[in-house]
Amino acid sequence: MAFSLSKLKNILNNNKDSQLTGSGSLEPEIGFKLSLHPISKNLFVTVIGARNLPSFFGLSRAHGYLVKVKVFPGESKYETCLQESSSPVWNEDFKFQLKPKDVKKTNDKIDLQSQVAGHFLSLTIYALLESPRTDSDKRKSSKTLDAKTTMNAMNEEPKSKSSLLSSFSSFKSSKAEAAVQKSVLEKRRTVGAATWNFDSKLFQNDLKNGLIGTPDIWRPINAIASGLNSTDTRRENRKGQLEVTLLYSGSEDGFNDTIQLTVNRLRCSVQTMQEQEQFKAPLYLKATILEANKAECYWKSDRFVPTISARWDPKAATVKLNVFKVNLNKVSIYISLGCKTKMAKKEILGKATIDDKSAYADSWSEVLRQPGVPKTFWVNFE
Protein backbone atom coordinates (compact mmCIF):
# COMPACT_ATOMS: atom_id res chain seq x y z
CA MET A 1 0.00 0.00 0.00
CA ALA A 2 2.85 2.39 0.88
CA PHE A 3 4.35 1.84 -2.54
CA SER A 4 1.04 2.56 -4.23
CA LEU A 5 0.49 5.81 -2.32
CA SER A 6 4.03 6.93 -3.12
CA LYS A 7 3.55 6.15 -6.77
CA LEU A 8 0.24 8.04 -6.86
CA LYS A 9 1.87 11.03 -5.18
CA ASN A 10 4.62 11.10 -7.79
CA ILE A 11 2.09 10.95 -10.60
CA LEU A 12 0.14 13.89 -9.16
CA ASN A 13 3.30 15.94 -8.72
CA ASN A 14 4.39 15.20 -12.28
CA ASN A 15 1.00 16.29 -13.62
CA LYS A 16 1.20 19.55 -11.71
CA ASP A 17 4.73 20.23 -12.95
CA SER A 18 3.78 19.49 -16.54
CA GLN A 19 1.07 22.16 -16.40
CA LEU A 20 3.70 24.84 -15.90
CA THR A 21 6.45 23.38 -18.02
CA GLY A 22 5.74 25.80 -20.86
CA SER A 23 8.55 26.38 -23.33
CA GLY A 24 11.29 26.21 -20.72
CA SER A 25 12.01 29.93 -21.12
CA LEU A 26 12.70 32.12 -18.10
CA GLU A 27 10.62 34.91 -19.62
CA PRO A 28 7.00 35.44 -18.44
CA GLU A 29 4.58 33.23 -20.34
CA ILE A 30 1.01 31.98 -20.13
CA GLY A 31 -0.57 28.66 -21.03
CA PHE A 32 -4.04 27.95 -22.42
CA LYS A 33 -5.98 25.50 -24.58
CA LEU A 34 -9.12 25.73 -26.69
CA SER A 35 -12.04 23.47 -27.49
CA LEU A 36 -14.64 24.12 -30.19
CA HIS A 37 -18.04 22.74 -31.12
CA PRO A 38 -18.09 23.11 -34.94
CA ILE A 39 -21.89 23.00 -35.20
CA SER A 40 -22.95 25.37 -32.39
CA LYS A 41 -19.73 27.43 -32.85
CA ASN A 42 -19.26 27.51 -29.07
CA LEU A 43 -15.64 28.10 -28.15
CA PHE A 44 -14.23 27.25 -24.73
CA VAL A 45 -11.00 28.88 -23.58
CA THR A 46 -9.16 27.21 -20.70
CA VAL A 47 -6.59 29.41 -18.97
CA ILE A 48 -4.09 26.92 -17.57
CA GLY A 49 -1.51 29.01 -15.76
CA ALA A 50 1.46 31.35 -16.03
CA ARG A 51 5.07 31.38 -14.92
CA ASN A 52 7.99 33.74 -14.25
CA LEU A 53 5.71 36.69 -13.49
CA PRO A 54 7.36 39.79 -11.94
CA SER A 55 6.95 40.15 -8.18
CA PHE A 56 7.78 43.85 -7.82
CA PHE A 57 6.33 46.96 -9.48
CA GLY A 58 8.44 49.92 -8.48
CA LEU A 59 8.58 49.75 -4.67
CA SER A 60 5.35 47.75 -4.41
CA ARG A 61 5.05 43.99 -4.24
CA ALA A 62 2.47 41.97 -6.13
CA HIS A 63 -0.01 40.10 -3.93
CA GLY A 64 -1.63 38.15 -6.74
CA TYR A 65 -2.41 37.86 -10.45
CA LEU A 66 -5.46 37.54 -12.68
CA VAL A 67 -6.10 37.29 -16.41
CA LYS A 68 -8.61 39.09 -18.64
CA VAL A 69 -9.76 36.84 -21.49
CA LYS A 70 -11.24 38.17 -24.74
CA VAL A 71 -11.86 36.76 -28.21
CA PHE A 72 -11.93 39.11 -31.19
CA PRO A 73 -14.24 39.85 -32.86
CA GLY A 74 -16.75 39.77 -30.02
CA GLU A 75 -18.02 41.73 -27.06
CA SER A 76 -17.69 39.18 -24.25
CA LYS A 77 -14.74 39.35 -21.87
CA TYR A 78 -14.03 37.54 -18.63
CA GLU A 79 -11.57 37.54 -15.76
CA THR A 80 -10.04 34.68 -13.84
CA CYS A 81 -9.95 34.58 -10.06
CA LEU A 82 -6.97 36.03 -8.19
CA GLN A 83 -4.06 33.65 -7.56
CA GLU A 84 -1.35 34.61 -5.06
CA SER A 85 1.65 33.01 -6.74
CA SER A 86 4.26 34.11 -9.27
CA SER A 87 3.54 30.82 -11.07
CA PRO A 88 -0.26 30.75 -10.75
CA VAL A 89 -2.47 27.85 -11.85
CA TRP A 90 -6.04 28.76 -12.82
CA ASN A 91 -7.50 25.95 -14.98
CA GLU A 92 -10.61 28.09 -15.53
CA ASP A 93 -12.94 27.73 -18.54
CA PHE A 94 -14.68 30.57 -20.40
CA LYS A 95 -17.30 30.25 -23.11
CA PHE A 96 -17.43 32.39 -26.25
CA GLN A 97 -19.57 32.39 -29.38
CA LEU A 98 -17.62 32.51 -32.63
CA LYS A 99 -18.74 34.92 -35.33
CA PRO A 100 -17.51 33.38 -38.58
CA LYS A 101 -17.62 35.28 -41.83
CA ASP A 102 -20.60 34.65 -44.12
CA VAL A 103 -19.86 31.73 -46.41
CA LYS A 104 -21.93 29.99 -49.04
CA LYS A 105 -23.76 26.93 -47.75
CA THR A 106 -22.65 23.69 -49.37
CA ASN A 107 -23.34 20.03 -48.84
CA ASP A 108 -19.70 19.39 -47.98
CA LYS A 109 -18.47 18.87 -44.46
CA ILE A 110 -17.97 21.82 -42.17
CA ASP A 111 -15.02 24.00 -43.19
CA LEU A 112 -13.25 24.57 -39.88
CA GLN A 113 -10.81 27.09 -41.29
CA SER A 114 -13.63 29.38 -42.45
CA GLN A 115 -15.12 29.27 -38.94
CA VAL A 116 -11.99 30.32 -37.11
CA ALA A 117 -10.55 32.65 -39.77
CA GLY A 118 -10.18 36.23 -38.60
CA HIS A 119 -10.44 35.37 -34.89
CA PHE A 120 -7.75 35.79 -32.30
CA LEU A 121 -7.43 35.37 -28.56
CA SER A 122 -6.15 38.05 -26.19
CA LEU A 123 -4.96 37.29 -22.66
CA THR A 124 -4.01 40.29 -20.51
CA ILE A 125 -2.29 39.60 -17.19
CA TYR A 126 -2.72 41.97 -14.25
CA ALA A 127 -0.96 42.11 -10.90
CA LEU A 128 -2.80 43.33 -7.80
CA LEU A 129 -0.51 45.33 -5.51
CA GLU A 130 -2.73 45.04 -2.43
CA SER A 131 -4.81 42.16 -1.22
CA PRO A 132 -8.52 42.72 -2.02
CA ARG A 133 -10.86 43.30 0.90
CA THR A 134 -12.44 40.16 2.30
CA ASP A 135 -16.18 39.62 2.54
CA SER A 136 -16.00 40.14 6.32
CA ASP A 137 -14.34 43.55 5.81
CA LYS A 138 -17.06 44.51 3.34
CA ARG A 139 -19.77 43.42 5.81
CA LYS A 140 -18.18 45.47 8.60
CA SER A 141 -18.01 48.52 6.35
CA SER A 142 -21.59 48.00 5.25
CA LYS A 143 -22.80 47.66 8.87
CA THR A 144 -21.02 50.87 9.88
CA LEU A 145 -22.58 52.76 6.99
CA ASP A 146 -26.02 51.34 7.73
CA ALA A 147 -25.74 52.40 11.41
CA LYS A 148 -24.88 55.98 10.45
CA THR A 149 -27.66 56.03 7.90
CA THR A 150 -30.18 54.83 10.48
CA MET A 151 -29.26 57.57 12.96
CA ASN A 152 -29.56 60.27 10.29
CA ALA A 153 -32.91 58.94 9.14
CA MET A 154 -34.30 58.87 12.72
CA ASN A 155 -33.32 62.50 13.30
CA GLU A 156 -35.06 63.70 10.14
CA GLU A 157 -38.42 62.02 10.99
CA PRO A 158 -39.48 61.08 7.45
CA LYS A 159 -42.99 60.13 6.47
CA SER A 160 -42.01 56.54 5.68
CA LYS A 161 -39.05 55.52 7.80
CA SER A 162 -38.79 51.99 6.44
CA SER A 163 -38.67 53.06 2.79
CA LEU A 164 -36.20 55.85 3.46
CA LEU A 165 -33.94 53.62 5.54
CA SER A 166 -33.96 51.06 2.76
CA SER A 167 -33.15 53.72 0.18
CA PHE A 168 -30.29 55.20 2.22
CA SER A 169 -28.90 51.76 3.01
CA SER A 170 -28.93 50.77 -0.66
CA PHE A 171 -27.30 54.05 -1.71
CA LYS A 172 -24.55 53.83 0.92
CA SER A 173 -23.91 50.18 0.16
CA SER A 174 -23.55 50.81 -3.58
CA LYS A 175 -21.33 53.80 -2.88
CA ALA A 176 -19.08 51.71 -0.62
CA GLU A 177 -18.86 48.95 -3.24
CA ALA A 178 -17.95 51.52 -5.90
CA ALA A 179 -15.19 52.88 -3.66
CA VAL A 180 -13.84 49.38 -3.10
CA GLN A 181 -13.92 48.65 -6.82
CA LYS A 182 -12.11 51.91 -7.61
CA SER A 183 -9.45 51.09 -5.04
CA VAL A 184 -8.93 47.64 -6.57
CA LEU A 185 -8.58 49.08 -10.09
CA GLU A 186 -6.06 51.68 -8.91
CA LYS A 187 -3.93 48.92 -7.40
CA ARG A 188 -3.83 46.95 -10.63
CA ARG A 189 -0.73 46.93 -12.77
CA THR A 190 -0.59 45.46 -16.25
CA VAL A 191 2.08 42.78 -16.51
CA GLY A 192 1.58 42.32 -20.24
CA ALA A 193 -0.48 40.48 -22.81
CA ALA A 194 -0.34 37.44 -25.07
CA THR A 195 -2.26 36.94 -28.31
CA TRP A 196 -2.90 33.93 -30.52
CA ASN A 197 -4.34 33.86 -34.03
CA PHE A 198 -6.64 30.88 -34.51
CA ASP A 199 -5.22 28.02 -36.57
CA SER A 200 -7.62 25.25 -37.54
CA LYS A 201 -4.72 22.78 -37.85
CA LEU A 202 -4.24 22.79 -34.07
CA PHE A 203 -7.81 21.59 -33.37
CA GLN A 204 -6.72 17.98 -33.64
CA ASN A 205 -7.94 16.38 -30.39
CA ASP A 206 -11.36 14.70 -30.42
CA LEU A 207 -13.10 15.41 -27.12
CA LYS A 208 -16.46 14.46 -25.63
CA ASN A 209 -19.84 15.90 -26.71
CA GLY A 210 -18.71 16.66 -30.26
CA LEU A 211 -15.90 18.99 -29.23
CA ILE A 212 -12.51 19.22 -30.86
CA GLY A 213 -9.60 20.72 -28.98
CA THR A 214 -6.04 21.96 -29.16
CA PRO A 215 -3.07 20.79 -27.11
CA ASP A 216 -1.69 23.07 -24.39
CA ILE A 217 -0.39 26.28 -25.96
CA TRP A 218 2.19 28.52 -24.29
CA ARG A 219 2.78 32.08 -25.40
CA PRO A 220 5.22 34.75 -24.17
CA ILE A 221 3.76 37.63 -22.20
CA ASN A 222 4.78 40.82 -23.93
CA ALA A 223 4.88 44.17 -22.15
CA ILE A 224 2.24 46.63 -23.35
CA ALA A 225 4.03 49.84 -24.34
CA SER A 226 2.47 52.81 -26.09
CA GLY A 227 2.15 50.94 -29.37
CA LEU A 228 3.28 54.00 -31.30
CA ASN A 229 5.42 54.11 -34.39
CA SER A 230 7.85 56.75 -33.29
CA THR A 231 11.12 57.57 -35.01
CA ASP A 232 12.68 58.31 -31.62
CA THR A 233 11.85 55.34 -29.39
CA ARG A 234 14.43 56.40 -26.82
CA ARG A 235 12.53 59.57 -26.05
CA GLU A 236 9.21 57.74 -25.99
CA ASN A 237 10.37 55.11 -23.52
CA ARG A 238 12.07 57.59 -21.22
CA LYS A 239 9.18 59.95 -20.43
CA GLY A 240 6.11 58.98 -22.40
CA GLN A 241 3.97 60.69 -25.02
CA LEU A 242 0.87 62.83 -25.12
CA GLU A 243 -1.68 63.04 -27.92
CA VAL A 244 -2.98 66.59 -28.45
CA THR A 245 -5.23 68.36 -30.93
CA LEU A 246 -4.36 71.91 -32.01
CA LEU A 247 -6.84 74.26 -33.68
CA TYR A 248 -6.43 77.80 -34.98
CA SER A 249 -9.47 79.93 -35.82
CA GLY A 250 -9.11 83.29 -37.55
CA SER A 251 -11.38 86.32 -37.26
CA GLU A 252 -12.47 88.84 -39.90
CA ASP A 253 -10.61 91.78 -38.39
CA GLY A 254 -7.70 89.77 -36.98
CA PHE A 255 -8.33 91.06 -33.47
CA ASN A 256 -10.13 87.99 -32.11
CA ASP A 257 -8.25 84.94 -33.42
CA THR A 258 -8.10 81.86 -31.18
CA ILE A 259 -5.55 79.17 -30.43
CA GLN A 260 -7.09 76.05 -28.89
CA LEU A 261 -5.32 73.00 -27.46
CA THR A 262 -7.08 69.77 -26.46
CA VAL A 263 -5.37 67.01 -24.47
CA ASN A 264 -6.57 63.60 -25.61
CA ARG A 265 -4.53 60.84 -24.02
CA LEU A 266 -1.27 59.87 -22.36
CA ARG A 267 0.81 56.77 -23.06
CA CYS A 268 4.08 55.48 -21.68
CA SER A 269 6.02 52.26 -21.19
CA VAL A 270 5.66 49.99 -18.18
CA GLN A 271 9.21 50.92 -17.15
CA THR A 272 8.30 54.62 -17.16
CA MET A 273 5.20 53.93 -15.07
CA GLN A 274 7.27 52.04 -12.52
CA GLU A 275 9.71 54.96 -12.28
CA GLN A 276 6.78 57.32 -11.66
CA GLU A 277 5.43 55.05 -8.92
CA GLN A 278 8.62 55.56 -6.91
CA PHE A 279 7.49 59.13 -6.08
CA LYS A 280 4.48 57.60 -4.26
CA ALA A 281 2.25 60.50 -5.34
CA PRO A 282 -0.58 60.96 -7.87
CA LEU A 283 0.25 62.67 -11.15
CA TYR A 284 -1.29 65.64 -12.94
CA LEU A 285 -1.06 67.24 -16.39
CA LYS A 286 -0.94 70.97 -17.01
CA ALA A 287 -1.19 72.68 -20.40
CA THR A 288 -0.47 76.43 -20.55
CA ILE A 289 -0.76 78.85 -23.48
CA LEU A 290 1.70 81.74 -23.26
CA GLU A 291 1.93 85.04 -25.12
CA ALA A 292 5.29 86.84 -25.06
CA ASN A 293 6.44 84.26 -22.46
CA LYS A 294 3.58 85.25 -20.15
CA ALA A 295 1.06 82.59 -19.07
CA GLU A 296 -2.39 83.68 -20.23
CA CYS A 297 -4.55 80.57 -19.64
CA TYR A 298 -4.13 76.95 -18.65
CA TRP A 299 -5.86 73.60 -18.13
CA LYS A 300 -4.95 71.25 -15.30
CA SER A 301 -6.14 67.67 -14.98
CA ASP A 302 -7.42 65.91 -11.90
CA ARG A 303 -4.87 63.80 -10.04
CA PHE A 304 -4.41 60.28 -11.38
CA VAL A 305 -2.26 57.28 -10.45
CA PRO A 306 0.72 56.32 -12.65
CA THR A 307 -0.49 54.34 -15.64
CA ILE A 308 0.59 53.27 -19.12
CA SER A 309 -2.53 54.81 -20.65
CA ALA A 310 -4.94 57.58 -19.66
CA ARG A 311 -7.67 59.49 -21.52
CA TRP A 312 -9.49 62.77 -20.93
CA ASP A 313 -12.82 64.13 -22.07
CA PRO A 314 -12.05 66.49 -25.01
CA LYS A 315 -14.80 68.87 -23.88
CA ALA A 316 -13.17 69.36 -20.49
CA ALA A 317 -9.48 68.99 -21.34
CA THR A 318 -9.32 72.09 -23.54
CA VAL A 319 -7.62 75.46 -23.16
CA LYS A 320 -8.27 78.42 -25.51
CA LEU A 321 -6.58 81.79 -25.97
CA ASN A 322 -7.91 84.85 -27.83
CA VAL A 323 -5.05 86.63 -29.57
CA PHE A 324 -4.31 89.33 -32.13
CA LYS A 325 -3.23 87.84 -35.45
CA VAL A 326 -0.05 89.94 -35.50
CA ASN A 327 1.00 88.41 -32.19
CA LEU A 328 0.76 84.75 -33.30
CA ASN A 329 4.55 84.52 -33.53
CA LYS A 330 4.70 85.33 -29.80
CA VAL A 331 2.38 82.48 -28.80
CA SER A 332 3.70 79.18 -27.43
CA ILE A 333 2.31 76.18 -25.55
CA TYR A 334 3.95 74.55 -22.55
CA ILE A 335 2.81 71.13 -21.26
CA SER A 336 4.09 69.50 -18.09
CA LEU A 337 3.57 66.18 -16.30
CA GLY A 338 4.21 66.42 -12.59
CA CYS A 339 3.38 65.37 -9.07
CA LYS A 340 3.51 66.75 -5.54
CA THR A 341 5.25 64.53 -3.01
CA LYS A 342 4.28 64.07 0.63
CA MET A 343 6.85 66.75 1.51
CA ALA A 344 4.86 69.20 -0.67
CA LYS A 345 7.68 69.26 -3.20
CA LYS A 346 6.70 69.60 -6.84
CA GLU A 347 8.41 67.23 -9.24
CA ILE A 348 8.27 67.72 -13.02
CA LEU A 349 8.38 64.27 -14.61
CA GLY A 350 8.09 65.45 -18.21
CA LYS A 351 7.67 68.64 -20.22
CA ALA A 352 7.13 69.70 -23.83
CA THR A 353 6.88 72.96 -25.79
CA ILE A 354 4.92 73.61 -28.97
CA ASP A 355 5.75 76.70 -31.05
CA ASP A 356 7.50 77.74 -34.27
CA LYS A 357 10.93 76.96 -32.80
CA SER A 358 10.17 73.58 -31.19
CA ALA A 359 10.42 70.05 -32.55
CA TYR A 360 6.75 70.44 -33.58
CA ALA A 361 7.26 73.56 -35.68
CA ASP A 362 5.92 71.77 -38.79
CA SER A 363 2.63 70.88 -37.06
CA TRP A 364 2.40 74.40 -35.61
CA SER A 365 2.92 76.00 -39.04
CA GLU A 366 0.42 73.64 -40.67
CA VAL A 367 -2.27 74.59 -38.14
CA LEU A 368 -1.71 78.34 -38.72
CA ARG A 369 -1.85 77.88 -42.51
CA GLN A 370 -5.20 76.06 -42.32
CA PRO A 371 -7.61 77.96 -40.02
CA GLY A 372 -10.51 75.84 -38.79
CA VAL A 373 -8.77 72.51 -39.51
CA PRO A 374 -7.74 70.64 -36.31
CA LYS A 375 -4.39 68.88 -36.23
CA THR A 376 -3.87 65.84 -33.98
CA PHE A 377 -0.32 64.70 -33.24
CA TRP A 378 1.88 63.12 -30.59
CA VAL A 379 4.17 65.10 -28.31
CA ASN A 380 7.23 63.53 -26.64
CA PHE A 381 7.94 64.47 -23.04
CA GLU A 382 11.49 65.53 -22.28
CORGI-V813131 format. One record per residue. N is the residue number from 1. SS is DSSP state (hx for helix, st for strand, lp for the rest). BURIAL is # if it has 24 or more other ideal C-beta (glycine too) atoms within 12 Angstrom, else .. Layout:
BEGIN
((N | SS | BURIAL) (N | SS | BURIAL))
END
This chain:
BEGIN
((1 | lp | .) (2 | hx | .) (3 | hx | .) (4 | hx | .) (5 | hx | .) (6 | hx | .) (7 | hx | .) (8 | hx | .) (9 | hx | .) (10 | hx | .) (11 | hx | .) (12 | hx | .) (13 | hx | .) (14 | hx | .) (15 | hx | .) (16 | hx | .) (17 | hx | .) (18 | hx | .) (19 | hx | #) (20 | lp | #) (21 | lp | .) (22 | lp | #) (23 | lp | .) (24 | lp | .) (25 | lp | .) (26 | lp | .) (27 | lp | .) (28 | lp | #) (29 | st | #) (30 | st | #) (31 | st | #) (32 | st | #) (33 | st | #) (34 | st | #) (35 | st | #) (36 | st | #) (37 | st | #) (38 | lp | #) (39 | lp | .) (40 | lp | .) (41 | lp | #) (42 | st | #) (43 | st | #) (44 | st | #) (45 | st | #) (46 | st | #) (47 | st | #) (48 | st | #) (49 | st | #) (50 | st | #) (51 | st | #) (52 | lp | #) (53 | lp | #) (54 | lp | #) (55 | lp | .) (56 | st | .) (57 | st | #) (58 | lp | #) (59 | lp | .) (60 | st | #) (61 | st | .) (62 | lp | #) (63 | lp | #) (64 | st | #) (65 | st | #) (66 | st | #) (67 | st | #) (68 | st | #) (69 | st | #) (70 | st | #) (71 | st | #) (72 | st | .) (73 | lp | .) (74 | lp | #) (75 | lp | .) (76 | lp | .) (77 | st | .) (78 | st | #) (79 | st | #) (80 | lp | #) (81 | lp | .) (82 | lp | #) (83 | st | #) (84 | lp | .) (85 | lp | .) (86 | lp | #) (87 | lp | #) (88 | lp | #) (89 | st | #) (90 | st | #) (91 | st | #) (92 | st | #) (93 | st | .) (94 | st | #) (95 | st | .) (96 | st | #) (97 | st | .) (98 | lp | #) (99 | lp | .) (100 | lp | #) (101 | lp | .) (102 | lp | .) (103 | lp | .) (104 | lp | .) (105 | lp | .) (106 | lp | .) (107 | lp | .) (108 | lp | .) (109 | lp | .) (110 | lp | .) (111 | lp | .) (112 | hx | #) (113 | hx | .) (114 | hx | .) (115 | hx | #) (116 | hx | #) (117 | lp | .) (118 | lp | .) (119 | lp | #) (120 | st | #) (121 | st | #) (122 | st | #) (123 | st | #) (124 | st | #) (125 | st | #) (126 | st | #) (127 | st | #) (128 | st | #) (129 | lp | #) (130 | lp | .) (131 | lp | .) (132 | lp | .) (133 | lp | .) (134 | lp | .) (135 | hx | .) (136 | hx | .) (137 | hx | .) (138 | hx | .) (139 | hx | .) (140 | hx | .) (141 | hx | .) (142 | hx | #) (143 | hx | .) (144 | hx | .) (145 | hx | #) (146 | hx | .) (147 | hx | .) (148 | hx | .) (149 | hx | #) (150 | hx | .) (151 | hx | .) (152 | hx | .) (153 | hx | #) (154 | hx | .) (155 | hx | .) (156 | hx | .) (157 | lp | .) (158 | lp | .) (159 | lp | .) (160 | lp | .) (161 | hx | .) (162 | hx | .) (163 | hx | .) (164 | hx | .) (165 | hx | .) (166 | hx | .) (167 | hx | .) (168 | hx | #) (169 | hx | #) (170 | hx | .) (171 | hx | .) (172 | hx | #) (173 | hx | .) (174 | hx | .) (175 | hx | .) (176 | hx | #) (177 | hx | .) (178 | hx | .) (179 | hx | .) (180 | hx | #) (181 | hx | .) (182 | hx | .) (183 | hx | .) (184 | hx | #) (185 | hx | .) (186 | hx | .) (187 | lp | #) (188 | st | #) (189 | st | #) (190 | st | #) (191 | st | #) (192 | st | #) (193 | st | #) (194 | st | #) (195 | st | #) (196 | st | #) (197 | st | .) (198 | lp | #) (199 | lp | .) (200 | hx | #) (201 | hx | .) (202 | hx | #) (203 | lp | #) (204 | lp | .) (205 | st | .) (206 | st | .) (207 | lp | .) (208 | hx | .) (209 | hx | .) (210 | hx | .) (211 | st | #) (212 | st | #) (213 | st | #) (214 | lp | #) (215 | lp | .) (216 | lp | #) (217 | st | #) (218 | st | #) (219 | st | #) (220 | st | #) (221 | lp | #) (222 | st | .) (223 | lp | #) (224 | lp | #) (225 | lp | #) (226 | lp | #) (227 | lp | .) (228 | lp | #) (229 | lp | .) (230 | lp | #) (231 | lp | .) (232 | lp | .) (233 | hx | .) (234 | hx | .) (235 | hx | #) (236 | hx | #) (237 | hx | #) (238 | hx | .) (239 | hx | #) (240 | lp | #) (241 | st | #) (242 | st | #) (243 | st | #) (244 | st | #) (245 | st | #) (246 | st | #) (247 | st | #) (248 | st | #) (249 | st | #) (250 | lp | #) (251 | lp | .) (252 | lp | .) (253 | lp | .) (254 | lp | .) (255 | lp | .) (256 | lp | .) (257 | st | #) (258 | st | #) (259 | st | #) (260 | st | #) (261 | st | #) (262 | st | #) (263 | st | #) (264 | st | #) (265 | st | #) (266 | st | #) (267 | st | #) (268 | lp | #) (269 | lp | #) (270 | hx | #) (271 | hx | #) (272 | hx | #) (273 | hx | #) (274 | hx | #) (275 | hx | #) (276 | hx | #) (277 | hx | #) (278 | lp | .) (279 | lp | #) (280 | lp | .) (281 | lp | .) (282 | lp | #) (283 | st | #) (284 | st | #) (285 | st | #) (286 | st | #) (287 | st | #) (288 | st | #) (289 | st | #) (290 | st | #) (291 | st | #) (292 | lp | .) (293 | lp | .) (294 | st | .) (295 | st | .) (296 | st | .) (297 | st | #) (298 | st | #) (299 | st | #) (300 | st | .) (301 | lp | #) (302 | lp | .) (303 | lp | .) (304 | st | #) (305 | lp | #) (306 | lp | #) (307 | lp | #) (308 | lp | #) (309 | st | #) (310 | st | #) (311 | st | .) (312 | lp | #) (313 | lp | .) (314 | lp | .) (315 | lp | .) (316 | lp | .) (317 | lp | #) (318 | st | #) (319 | st | #) (320 | st | #) (321 | st | #) (322 | st | #) (323 | st | #) (324 | lp | .) (325 | hx | .) (326 | hx | .) (327 | hx | .) (328 | hx | #) (329 | hx | .) (330 | hx | .) (331 | st | #) (332 | st | #) (333 | st | #) (334 | st | #) (335 | st | #) (336 | st | #) (337 | st | #) (338 | st | #) (339 | st | #) (340 | st | .) (341 | lp | .) (342 | lp | .) (343 | lp | .) (344 | lp | .) (345 | lp | .) (346 | st | .) (347 | st | #) (348 | st | #) (349 | st | #) (350 | st | #) (351 | st | #) (352 | st | #) (353 | st | #) (354 | st | #) (355 | lp | #) (356 | lp | .) (357 | lp | .) (358 | lp | .) (359 | lp | .) (360 | lp | #) (361 | hx | .) (362 | hx | .) (363 | hx | #) (364 | hx | #) (365 | hx | .) (366 | hx | .) (367 | hx | #) (368 | hx | #) (369 | hx | .) (370 | lp | .) (371 | lp | .) (372 | lp | .) (373 | lp | .) (374 | lp | .) (375 | st | #) (376 | st | .) (377 | st | #) (378 | st | #) (379 | st | #) (380 | st | #) (381 | lp | #) (382 | lp | #))
END
